[in-house]
Each structure stands twice: as C-alpha cells, then as structure tokens.
C-alpha cells in the first residue's frame, strides 16, 4: 500500500531535476521546497517544508518536514491529517537530505522518511 501511495511522489521528485531543490534548497525556513504548485501538492498528497541545516555524525544535512496537504489526497495520508490536531501543519516525518548530495541521497532520504511515517501509523 505504501509503495502505491508514494510511487507518484518518487516519480515526481526523481524523474526530473527537482531532486536538486532538496540538496540545495533556495527557500527560507518554513517554506515549501517541493512540490510548489498547488495541483501537484494535492495530487501527491505531501509536501516537503524546509526547516534548517543540521549536522549528524559529521555530515551536514538539510532537514525538511514531510507534511500532509489539503484537498483530495490519498486516503492513508488524509487519515493521518484528519487525525492530527495540527492538520496540514502536522509533521508526518522528518527528512534529512545530505547537503550538496546526489539523486541517490534524495531517494534514500525519502525512503527513510516514508518508512518512519509508515512505522508511526
């Protein structure tokens, strides 16, 4: 179920150069790095809002909050959003993307964030 729910998100981010917006974000803290268009946010169900740079084990990462979107989104994400008092501001999972990383780093970070989300549901 999770792979079906999140497959469009992986395609959207990885089958283009969009992943570069996560390894070198140009948005300010609290702003959405991806997806930026409302139609894409609704279709994909989640967005990545930029938080800050953090250092973990000597490596610098960009921290993002994976958050649910408004509108008609996949049912598993909608259930989380509707069950959390913060609604669309609830953090489904943190995502740590290696600063100046690769496409593979982004893919791994997304997998870890989704695994975290699935584990808390």
N, CA, C and O atoms as CSV, one atom per row, in Angstrom:
chain,resi,resn,atom,element,x,y,z
A,1,UNK,N,N,0.821,-1.196,0.000
A,1,UNK,CA,C,0.000,0.000,0.000
A,1,UNK,C,C,0.862,1.256,0.000
A,1,UNK,O,O,0.587,2.205,-0.734
A,2,UNK,N,N,1.898,1.258,0.819
A,2,UNK,CA,C,2.739,2.457,0.913
A,2,UNK,C,C,3.416,2.758,-0.413
A,2,UNK,O,O,3.488,3.915,-0.826
A,3,UNK,N,N,3.913,1.726,-1.082
A,3,UNK,CA,C,4.594,1.990,-2.348
A,3,UNK,C,C,3.618,2.549,-3.380
A,3,UNK,O,O,3.981,3.403,-4.189
A,4,UNK,N,N,2.382,2.065,-3.349
A,4,UNK,CA,C,1.377,2.584,-4.277
A,4,UNK,C,C,1.044,4.040,-3.952
A,4,UNK,O,O,0.885,4.862,-4.855
A,5,UNK,N,N,0.939,4.350,-2.685
A,5,UNK,CA,C,0.615,5.707,-2.252
A,5,UNK,C,C,1.720,6.686,-2.607
A,5,UNK,O,O,1.445,7.797,-3.061
A,6,UNK,N,N,2.973,6.279,-2.403
A,6,UNK,CA,C,4.087,7.214,-2.551
A,6,UNK,C,C,4.844,7.092,-3.878
A,6,UNK,O,O,5.755,7.880,-4.135
A,7,UNK,N,N,4.489,6.136,-4.713
A,7,UNK,CA,C,5.179,5.985,-6.008
A,7,UNK,C,C,5.130,7.270,-6.846
A,7,UNK,O,O,6.152,7.661,-7.408
A,8,UNK,N,N,3.964,7.940,-6.945
A,8,UNK,CA,C,3.934,9.191,-7.724
A,8,UNK,C,C,4.878,10.261,-7.161
A,8,UNK,O,O,5.424,11.064,-7.919
A,9,UNK,N,N,5.069,10.275,-5.855
A,9,UNK,CA,C,5.977,11.242,-5.238
A,9,UNK,C,C,7.415,10.972,-5.674
A,9,UNK,O,O,8.140,11.900,-6.033
A,10,UNK,N,N,7.829,9.704,-5.643
A,10,UNK,CA,C,9.182,9.355,-6.083
A,10,UNK,C,C,9.373,9.728,-7.547
A,10,UNK,O,O,10.405,10.284,-7.920
A,11,UNK,N,N,8.382,9.422,-8.374
A,11,UNK,CA,C,8.465,9.752,-9.795
A,11,UNK,C,C,8.594,11.253,-9.984
A,11,UNK,O,O,9.438,11.714,-10.753
A,12,UNK,N,N,7.763,12.017,-9.288
A,12,UNK,CA,C,7.771,13.474,-9.403
A,12,UNK,C,C,9.132,14.056,-9.036
A,12,UNK,O,O,9.645,14.920,-9.746
A,13,UNK,N,N,9.717,13.598,-7.947
A,13,UNK,CA,C,10.971,14.167,-7.446
A,13,UNK,C,C,12.179,13.647,-8.214
A,13,UNK,O,O,13.072,14.420,-8.560
A,14,UNK,N,N,12.214,12.342,-8.482
A,14,UNK,CA,C,13.432,11.723,-9.007
A,14,UNK,C,C,13.524,11.658,-10.531
A,14,UNK,O,O,14.631,11.619,-11.069
A,15,UNK,N,N,12.406,11.645,-11.233
A,15,UNK,CA,C,12.443,11.539,-12.695
A,15,UNK,C,C,12.571,12.903,-13.361
A,15,UNK,O,O,12.078,13.110,-14.470
A,16,UNK,N,N,13.211,13.800,-12.701
A,16,UNK,CA,C,13.429,15.158,-13.205
A,16,UNK,C,C,14.620,15.719,-12.432
A,16,UNK,O,O,15.301,14.987,-11.713
A,17,UNK,N,N,14.862,16.987,-12.580
A,17,UNK,CA,C,15.921,17.625,-11.789
A,17,UNK,C,C,15.376,18.240,-10.503
A,17,UNK,O,O,16.085,18.980,-9.820
A,18,UNK,N,N,14.124,17.937,-10.170
A,18,UNK,CA,C,13.525,18.522,-8.964
A,18,UNK,C,C,14.272,18.131,-7.699
A,18,UNK,O,O,14.299,18.891,-6.731
A,19,UNK,N,N,14.879,16.951,-7.701
A,19,UNK,CA,C,15.599,16.480,-6.520
A,19,UNK,C,C,16.682,17.472,-6.096
A,19,UNK,O,O,17.052,17.524,-4.923
A,20,UNK,N,N,17.189,18.259,-7.046
A,20,UNK,CA,C,18.240,19.230,-6.731
A,20,UNK,C,C,17.745,20.317,-5.777
A,20,UNK,O,O,18.542,20.933,-5.070
A,21,UNK,N,N,16.425,20.553,-5.757
A,21,UNK,CA,C,15.860,21.544,-4.840
A,21,UNK,C,C,15.929,21.079,-3.390
A,21,UNK,O,O,15.738,21.872,-2.468
A,22,UNK,N,N,16.199,19.795,-3.192
A,22,UNK,CA,C,16.309,19.254,-1.840
A,22,UNK,C,C,17.757,19.179,-1.351
A,22,UNK,O,O,17.997,19.218,-0.144
A,23,UNK,N,N,18.713,19.075,-2.255
A,23,UNK,CA,C,20.119,19.037,-1.843
A,23,UNK,C,C,20.719,20.433,-1.747
A,23,UNK,O,O,21.753,20.633,-1.110
A,24,UNK,N,N,20.058,21.400,-2.389
A,24,UNK,CA,C,20.493,22.795,-2.354
A,24,UNK,C,C,19.254,23.695,-2.368
A,24,UNK,O,O,18.987,24.374,-3.359
A,25,UNK,N,N,18.499,23.696,-1.262
A,25,UNK,CA,C,17.240,24.444,-1.260
A,25,UNK,C,C,17.439,25.952,-1.345
A,25,UNK,O,O,18.388,26.503,-0.786
A,26,UNK,N,N,16.533,26.602,-2.051
A,26,UNK,CA,C,16.599,28.060,-2.194
A,26,UNK,C,C,15.475,28.751,-1.421
A,26,UNK,O,O,15.353,29.976,-1.449
A,27,UNK,N,N,14.659,27.954,-0.734
A,27,UNK,CA,C,13.553,28.529,0.042
A,27,UNK,C,C,14.001,28.810,1.473
A,27,UNK,O,O,14.978,28.244,1.962
A,28,UNK,N,N,13.262,29.698,2.126
A,28,UNK,CA,C,13.560,30.025,3.521
A,28,UNK,C,C,12.898,29.016,4.450
A,28,UNK,O,O,12.038,28.238,4.037
A,29,UNK,N,N,13.305,29.044,5.684
A,29,UNK,CA,C,12.750,28.156,6.703
A,29,UNK,C,C,11.230,28.305,6.761
A,29,UNK,O,O,10.695,29.412,6.794
A,30,UNK,N,N,10.552,27.151,6.772
A,30,UNK,CA,C,9.098,27.128,6.847
A,30,UNK,C,C,8.400,27.156,5.505
A,30,UNK,O,O,7.185,26.972,5.434
A,31,UNK,N,N,9.149,27.383,4.440
A,31,UNK,CA,C,8.558,27.422,3.100
A,31,UNK,C,C,8.652,26.045,2.443
A,31,UNK,O,O,9.503,25.227,2.792
A,32,UNK,N,N,7.760,25.813,1.490
A,32,UNK,CA,C,7.717,24.536,0.793
A,32,UNK,C,C,8.782,24.481,-0.298
A,32,UNK,O,O,8.833,25.336,-1.182
A,33,UNK,N,N,9.632,23.455,-0.217
A,33,UNK,CA,C,10.664,23.244,-1.230
A,33,UNK,C,C,10.084,22.478,-2.420
A,33,UNK,O,O,10.348,22.824,-3.572
A,34,UNK,N,N,9.307,21.453,-2.145
A,34,UNK,CA,C,8.670,20.620,-3.180
A,34,UNK,C,C,7.406,19.994,-2.631
A,34,UNK,O,O,7.325,19.768,-1.424
A,35,UNK,N,N,6.438,19.711,-3.440
A,35,UNK,CA,C,6.150,20.382,-4.702
A,35,UNK,C,C,5.610,21.774,-4.434
A,35,UNK,O,O,4.971,22.006,-3.408
A,36,UNK,N,N,5.857,22.685,-5.332
A,36,UNK,CA,C,5.468,24.068,-5.105
A,36,UNK,C,C,4.099,24.419,-5.684
A,36,UNK,O,O,3.438,25.325,-5.177
A,37,UNK,N,N,3.670,23.740,-6.707
A,37,UNK,CA,C,2.361,24.029,-7.316
A,37,UNK,C,C,1.256,23.325,-6.520
A,37,UNK,O,O,1.392,22.163,-6.138
A,38,UNK,N,N,0.168,24.050,-6.282
A,38,UNK,CA,C,-0.955,23.510,-5.503
A,38,UNK,C,C,-1.514,22.228,-6.127
A,38,UNK,O,O,-1.859,21.290,-5.408
A,39,UNK,N,N,-1.603,22.185,-7.432
A,39,UNK,CA,C,-2.142,20.994,-8.106
A,39,UNK,C,C,-1.254,19.774,-7.845
A,39,UNK,O,O,-1.763,18.675,-7.628
A,40,UNK,N,N,0.069,19.962,-7.865
A,40,UNK,CA,C,0.987,18.862,-7.579
A,40,UNK,C,C,0.890,18.439,-6.118
A,40,UNK,O,O,0.946,17.248,-5.811
A,41,UNK,N,N,0.746,19.404,-5.220
A,41,UNK,CA,C,0.618,19.092,-3.799
A,41,UNK,C,C,-0.606,18.218,-3.550
A,41,UNK,O,O,-0.536,17.238,-2.808
A,42,UNK,N,N,-1.718,18.575,-4.169
A,42,UNK,CA,C,-2.930,17.796,-3.968
A,42,UNK,C,C,-2.791,16.405,-4.583
A,42,UNK,O,O,-3.173,15.409,-3.969
A,43,UNK,N,N,-2.254,16.341,-5.775
A,43,UNK,CA,C,-2.105,15.045,-6.462
A,43,UNK,C,C,-1.181,14.105,-5.698
A,43,UNK,O,O,-1.448,12.906,-5.613
A,44,UNK,N,N,-0.089,14.644,-5.137
A,44,UNK,CA,C,0.905,13.818,-4.462
A,44,UNK,C,C,0.579,13.587,-2.990
A,44,UNK,O,O,1.015,12.592,-2.411
A,45,UNK,N,N,-0.170,14.481,-2.387
A,45,UNK,CA,C,-0.608,14.290,-1.004
A,45,UNK,C,C,0.301,14.844,0.059
A,45,UNK,O,O,-0.144,15.091,1.180
A,46,UNK,N,N,1.564,15.049,-0.259
A,46,UNK,CA,C,2.509,15.563,0.733
A,46,UNK,C,C,3.367,16.661,0.136
A,46,UNK,O,O,3.426,16.849,-1.079
A,47,UNK,N,N,4.033,17.381,1.034
A,47,UNK,CA,C,4.992,18.403,0.619
A,47,UNK,C,C,6.172,18.341,1.573
A,47,UNK,O,O,6.069,17.803,2.675
A,48,UNK,N,N,7.286,18.896,1.137
A,48,UNK,CA,C,8.489,18.974,1.960
A,48,UNK,C,C,8.749,20.429,2.284
A,48,UNK,O,O,9.127,21.208,1.409
A,49,UNK,N,N,8.547,20.800,3.544
A,49,UNK,CA,C,8.806,22.160,4.004
A,49,UNK,C,C,10.199,22.207,4.615
A,49,UNK,O,O,10.559,21.362,5.435
A,50,UNK,N,N,10.977,23.204,4.206
A,50,UNK,CA,C,12.351,23.327,4.677
A,50,UNK,C,C,12.384,23.766,6.138
A,50,UNK,O,O,11.608,24.623,6.559
A,51,UNK,N,N,13.295,23.164,6.903
A,51,UNK,CA,C,13.462,23.536,8.298
A,51,UNK,C,C,14.811,24.226,8.498
A,51,UNK,O,O,14.859,25.439,8.703
A,52,UNK,N,N,15.901,23.470,8.439
A,52,UNK,CA,C,17.206,24.043,8.727
A,52,UNK,C,C,18.309,23.066,8.328
A,52,UNK,O,O,18.038,21.942,7.906
A,53,UNK,N,N,19.553,23.514,8.470
A,53,UNK,CA,C,20.694,22.618,8.313
A,53,UNK,C,C,21.000,22.012,9.669
A,53,UNK,O,O,20.924,22.684,10.698
A,54,UNK,N,N,21.346,20.740,9.656
A,54,UNK,CA,C,21.754,20.058,10.876
A,54,UNK,C,C,22.980,19.211,10.572
A,54,UNK,O,O,23.199,18.792,9.436
A,55,UNK,N,N,23.764,18.971,11.597
A,55,UNK,CA,C,24.932,18.098,11.448
A,55,UNK,C,C,24.683,16.828,12.233
A,55,UNK,O,O,24.321,16.863,13.409
A,56,UNK,N,N,24.885,15.701,11.560
A,56,UNK,CA,C,24.709,14.390,12.185
A,56,UNK,C,C,25.913,13.537,11.811
A,56,UNK,O,O,26.190,13.323,10.631
A,57,UNK,N,N,26.617,13.059,12.811
A,57,UNK,CA,C,27.795,12.208,12.582
A,57,UNK,C,C,28.800,12.854,11.632
A,57,UNK,O,O,29.397,12.174,10.796
A,58,UNK,N,N,28.985,14.162,11.762
A,58,UNK,CA,C,29.965,14.880,10.962
A,58,UNK,C,C,29.526,15.215,9.546
A,58,UNK,O,O,30.320,15.739,8.764
A,59,UNK,N,N,28.271,14.920,9.199
A,59,UNK,CA,C,27.750,15.199,7.868
A,59,UNK,C,C,26.657,16.262,8.000
A,59,UNK,O,O,25.836,16.205,8.916
A,60,UNK,N,N,26.651,17.229,7.081
A,60,UNK,CA,C,25.644,18.287,7.107
A,60,UNK,C,C,24.456,17.876,6.237
A,60,UNK,O,O,24.624,17.439,5.098
A,61,UNK,N,N,23.256,18.024,6.794
A,61,UNK,CA,C,22.013,17.682,6.110
A,61,UNK,C,C,21.080,18.885,6.104
A,61,UNK,O,O,21.153,19.759,6.968
A,62,UNK,N,N,20.204,18.903,5.111
A,62,UNK,CA,C,19.080,19.826,5.113
A,62,UNK,C,C,17.912,19.044,5.712
A,62,UNK,O,O,17.587,17.948,5.256
A,63,UNK,N,N,17.289,19.619,6.738
A,63,UNK,CA,C,16.152,18.963,7.367
A,63,UNK,C,C,14.864,19.541,6.792
A,63,UNK,O,O,14.691,20.757,6.712
A,64,UNK,N,N,13.968,18.646,6.395
A,64,UNK,CA,C,12.659,19.002,5.879
A,64,UNK,C,C,11.598,18.317,6.730
A,64,UNK,O,O,11.845,17.273,7.333
A,65,UNK,N,N,10.425,18.915,6.768
A,65,UNK,CA,C,9.274,18.278,7.399
A,65,UNK,C,C,8.368,17.763,6.281
A,65,UNK,O,O,7.902,18.533,5.441
A,66,UNK,N,N,8.125,16.459,6.283
A,66,UNK,CA,C,7.177,15.890,5.333
A,66,UNK,C,C,5.795,16.111,5.944
A,66,UNK,O,O,5.502,15.599,7.024
A,67,UNK,N,N,4.945,16.874,5.250
A,67,UNK,CA,C,3.654,17.268,5.792
A,67,UNK,C,C,2.525,16.931,4.824
A,67,UNK,O,O,2.718,16.938,3.608
A,68,UNK,N,N,1.342,16.636,5.371
A,68,UNK,CA,C,0.196,16.340,4.505
A,68,UNK,C,C,-0.358,17.614,3.873
A,68,UNK,O,O,-0.263,18.698,4.448
A,69,UNK,N,N,-0.924,17.471,2.711
A,69,UNK,CA,C,-1.532,18.602,2.015
A,69,UNK,C,C,-3.027,18.653,2.243
A,69,UNK,O,O,-3.621,17.708,2.762
A,70,UNK,N,N,-3.626,19.754,1.856
A,70,UNK,CA,C,-5.074,19.917,1.888
A,70,UNK,C,C,-5.656,19.327,0.614
A,70,UNK,O,O,-4.922,18.965,-0.305
A,71,UNK,N,N,-6.963,19.234,0.565
A,71,UNK,CA,C,-7.637,18.798,-0.651
A,71,UNK,C,C,-7.830,17.305,-0.714
A,71,UNK,O,O,-7.717,16.598,0.287
A,72,UNK,N,N,-8.124,16.835,-1.919
A,72,UNK,CA,C,-8.376,15.420,-2.162
A,72,UNK,C,C,-7.026,14.713,-2.335
A,72,UNK,O,O,-6.425,14.747,-3.408
A,73,UNK,N,N,-6.572,14.081,-1.267
A,73,UNK,CA,C,-5.260,13.433,-1.248
A,73,UNK,C,C,-5.457,11.939,-0.976
A,73,UNK,O,O,-6.556,11.532,-0.602
A,74,UNK,N,N,-4.419,11.113,-1.154
A,74,UNK,CA,C,-4.555,9.679,-0.877
A,74,UNK,C,C,-5.111,9.423,0.527
A,74,UNK,O,O,-4.777,10.128,1.479
A,75,UNK,N,N,-5.962,8.404,0.634
A,75,UNK,CA,C,-6.706,8.150,1.870
A,75,UNK,C,C,-5.818,7.906,3.087
A,75,UNK,O,O,-6.159,8.347,4.184
A,76,UNK,N,N,-4.689,7.218,2.924
A,76,UNK,CA,C,-3.833,6.949,4.084
A,76,UNK,C,C,-3.219,8.241,4.624
A,76,UNK,O,O,-3.036,8.383,5.833
A,77,UNK,N,N,-2.904,9.171,3.742
A,77,UNK,CA,C,-2.353,10.457,4.172
A,77,UNK,C,C,-3.469,11.316,4.759
A,77,UNK,O,O,-3.264,12.017,5.750
A,78,UNK,N,N,-4.652,11.260,4.143
A,78,UNK,CA,C,-5.803,12.018,4.640
A,78,UNK,C,C,-6.171,11.566,6.048
A,78,UNK,O,O,-6.496,12.395,6.898
A,79,UNK,N,N,-6.124,10.266,6.302
A,79,UNK,CA,C,-6.456,9.741,7.633
A,79,UNK,C,C,-5.492,10.295,8.677
A,79,UNK,O,O,-5.908,10.654,9.778
A,80,UNK,N,N,-4.206,10.365,8.335
A,80,UNK,CA,C,-3.226,10.940,9.263
A,80,UNK,C,C,-3.536,12.412,9.502
A,80,UNK,O,O,-3.596,12.862,10.647
A,81,UNK,N,N,-3.734,13.160,8.421
A,81,UNK,CA,C,-4.007,14.601,8.518
A,81,UNK,C,C,-5.245,14.873,9.365
A,81,UNK,O,O,-5.230,15.741,10.237
A,82,UNK,N,N,-6.311,14.130,9.105
A,82,UNK,CA,C,-7.561,14.355,9.823
A,82,UNK,C,C,-7.482,13.918,11.282
A,82,UNK,O,O,-8.248,14.397,12.118
A,83,UNK,N,N,-6.563,13.013,11.587
A,83,UNK,CA,C,-6.423,12.523,12.958
A,83,UNK,C,C,-5.462,13.322,13.806
A,83,UNK,O,O,-5.356,13.087,15.010
A,84,UNK,N,N,-4.764,14.256,13.204
A,84,UNK,CA,C,-3.801,15.068,13.941
A,84,UNK,C,C,-4.368,16.469,14.125
A,84,UNK,O,O,-4.824,17.079,13.158
A,85,UNK,N,N,-4.347,16.996,15.364
A,85,UNK,CA,C,-4.911,18.329,15.587
A,85,UNK,C,C,-4.216,19.441,14.800
A,85,UNK,O,O,-4.793,20.513,14.614
A,86,UNK,N,N,-2.994,19.204,14.338
A,86,UNK,CA,C,-2.286,20.224,13.559
A,86,UNK,C,C,-2.691,20.206,12.085
A,86,UNK,O,O,-2.330,21.113,11.334
A,87,UNK,N,N,-3.431,19.188,11.667
A,87,UNK,CA,C,-3.913,19.106,10.286
A,87,UNK,C,C,-2.797,19.165,9.266
A,87,UNK,O,O,-1.881,18.343,9.297
A,88,UNK,N,N,-2.862,20.137,8.352
A,88,UNK,CA,C,-1.859,20.232,7.289
A,88,UNK,C,C,-0.505,20.711,7.802
A,88,UNK,O,O,0.473,20.707,7.054
A,89,UNK,N,N,-0.435,21.121,9.055
A,89,UNK,CA,C,0.840,21.544,9.642
A,89,UNK,C,C,1.487,20.432,10.468
A,89,UNK,O,O,2.545,20.632,11.064
A,90,UNK,N,N,0.854,19.271,10.499
A,90,UNK,CA,C,1.406,18.128,11.221
A,90,UNK,C,C,2.612,17.580,10.464
A,90,UNK,O,O,2.615,17.546,9.234
A,91,UNK,N,N,3.621,17.158,11.192
A,91,UNK,CA,C,4.786,16.550,10.546
A,91,UNK,C,C,4.586,15.048,10.495
A,91,UNK,O,O,4.479,14.383,11.526
A,92,UNK,N,N,4.536,14.527,9.288
A,92,UNK,CA,C,4.414,13.082,9.101
A,92,UNK,C,C,5.734,12.408,9.448
A,92,UNK,O,O,5.758,11.329,10.041
A,93,UNK,N,N,6.825,13.054,9.071
A,93,UNK,CA,C,8.159,12.520,9.339
A,93,UNK,C,C,9.190,13.589,9.022
A,93,UNK,O,O,8.976,14.428,8.147
A,94,UNK,N,N,10.324,13.557,9.744
A,94,UNK,CA,C,11.428,14.427,9.337
A,94,UNK,C,C,12.151,13.771,8.166
A,94,UNK,O,O,12.169,12.547,8.042
A,95,UNK,N,N,12.738,14.590,7.319
A,95,UNK,CA,C,13.527,14.051,6.216
A,95,UNK,C,C,14.858,14.784,6.193
A,95,UNK,O,O,14.901,16.015,6.179
A,96,UNK,N,N,15.936,14.023,6.189
A,96,UNK,CA,C,17.283,14.581,6.205
A,96,UNK,C,C,17.973,14.275,4.881
A,96,UNK,O,O,18.253,13.118,4.567
A,97,UNK,N,N,18.242,15.326,4.109
A,97,UNK,CA,C,18.876,15.187,2.801
A,97,UNK,C,C,20.290,15.739,2.893
A,97,UNK,O,O,20.503,16.870,3.331
A,98,UNK,N,N,21.245,14.932,2.477
A,98,UNK,CA,C,22.647,15.336,2.526
A,98,UNK,C,C,22.866,16.618,1.724
A,98,UNK,O,O,22.483,16.699,0.557
A,99,UNK,N,N,23.479,17.612,2.352
A,99,UNK,CA,C,23.770,18.878,1.686
A,99,UNK,C,C,24.664,18.616,0.482
A,99,UNK,O,O,25.666,17.908,0.580
A,100,UNK,N,N,24.286,19.198,-0.663
A,100,UNK,CA,C,25.003,19.005,-1.930
A,100,UNK,C,C,25.108,17.531,-2.303
A,100,UNK,O,O,26.082,17.106,-2.924
A,101,UNK,N,N,24.094,16.756,-1.917
A,101,UNK,CA,C,24.084,15.321,-2.171
A,101,UNK,C,C,23.710,14.971,-3.604
A,101,UNK,O,O,23.637,15.826,-4.487
A,102,UNK,N,N,23.476,13.680,-3.794
A,102,UNK,CA,C,23.148,13.129,-5.109
A,102,UNK,C,C,21.666,12.758,-5.180
A,102,UNK,O,O,20.937,12.812,-4.189
A,103,UNK,N,N,21.260,12.388,-6.359
A,103,UNK,CA,C,19.900,11.896,-6.567
A,103,UNK,C,C,19.642,10.678,-5.671
A,103,UNK,O,O,18.554,10.526,-5.115
A,104,UNK,N,N,20.636,9.830,-5.543
A,104,UNK,CA,C,20.515,8.636,-4.709
A,104,UNK,C,C,20.369,9.010,-3.232
A,104,UNK,O,O,19.646,8.341,-2.494
A,105,UNK,N,N,21.048,10.068,-2.800
A,105,UNK,CA,C,20.900,10.547,-1.417
A,105,UNK,C,C,19.473,11.002,-1.157
A,105,UNK,O,O,18.919,10.745,-0.088
A,106,UNK,N,N,18.880,11.675,-2.131
A,106,UNK,CA,C,17.498,12.152,-2.003
A,106,UNK,C,C,16.549,10.956,-1.939
A,106,UNK,O,O,15.640,10.919,-1.110
A,107,UNK,N,N,16.764,9.995,-2.807
A,107,UNK,CA,C,15.916,8.799,-2.816
A,107,UNK,C,C,15.976,8.084,-1.466
A,107,UNK,O,O,14.942,7.680,-0.933
A,108,UNK,N,N,17.160,7.929,-0.923
A,108,UNK,CA,C,17.328,7.270,0.375
A,108,UNK,C,C,16.657,8.066,1.492
A,108,UNK,O,O,16.011,7.489,2.367
A,109,UNK,N,N,16.808,9.379,1.463
A,109,UNK,CA,C,16.175,10.228,2.478
A,109,UNK,C,C,14.652,10.106,2.409
A,109,UNK,O,O,13.984,10.043,3.441
A,110,UNK,N,N,14.107,10.073,1.199
A,110,UNK,CA,C,12.659,9.921,1.047
A,110,UNK,C,C,12.196,8.567,1.568
A,110,UNK,O,O,11.173,8.476,2.247
A,111,UNK,N,N,12.943,7.521,1.254
A,111,UNK,CA,C,12.588,6.180,1.743
A,111,UNK,C,C,12.578,6.151,3.268
A,111,UNK,O,O,11.661,5.592,3.870
A,112,UNK,N,N,13.582,6.744,3.891
A,112,UNK,CA,C,13.650,6.750,5.348
A,112,UNK,C,C,12.485,7.529,5.953
A,112,UNK,O,O,11.904,7.092,6.946
A,113,UNK,N,N,12.138,8.669,5.372
A,113,UNK,CA,C,11.018,9.461,5.883
A,113,UNK,C,C,9.706,8.689,5.745
A,113,UNK,O,O,8.892,8.688,6.668
A,114,UNK,N,N,9.500,8.047,4.629
A,114,UNK,CA,C,8.270,7.278,4.413
A,114,UNK,C,C,8.223,6.076,5.342
A,114,UNK,O,O,7.170,5.771,5.903
A,115,UNK,N,N,9.345,5.390,5.514
A,115,UNK,CA,C,9.392,4.266,6.464
A,115,UNK,C,C,9.047,4.735,7.876
A,115,UNK,O,O,8.352,4.038,8.615
A,116,UNK,N,N,9.535,5.917,8.245
A,116,UNK,CA,C,9.219,6.496,9.560
A,116,UNK,C,C,7.717,6.739,9.663
A,116,UNK,O,O,7.095,6.392,10.668
A,117,UNK,N,N,7.141,7.329,8.633
A,117,UNK,CA,C,5.704,7.597,8.629
A,117,UNK,C,C,4.900,6.324,8.742
A,117,UNK,O,O,3.957,6.253,9.530
A,118,UNK,N,N,5.257,5.322,7.970
A,118,UNK,CA,C,4.532,4.056,7.991
A,118,UNK,C,C,4.642,3.397,9.374
A,118,UNK,O,O,3.697,2.771,9.856
A,119,UNK,N,N,5.809,3.553,9.996
A,119,UNK,CA,C,6.018,2.972,11.325
A,119,UNK,C,C,5.202,3.617,12.430
A,119,UNK,O,O,4.900,2.968,13.431
A,120,UNK,N,N,4.835,4.894,12.266
A,120,UNK,CA,C,4.074,5.565,13.330
A,120,UNK,C,C,2.570,5.449,13.117
A,120,UNK,O,O,1.799,5.763,14.023
A,121,UNK,N,N,2.143,5.014,11.958
A,121,UNK,CA,C,0.701,4.927,11.672
A,121,UNK,C,C,0.078,3.749,12.337
A,121,UNK,O,O,-1.125,3.528,12.201
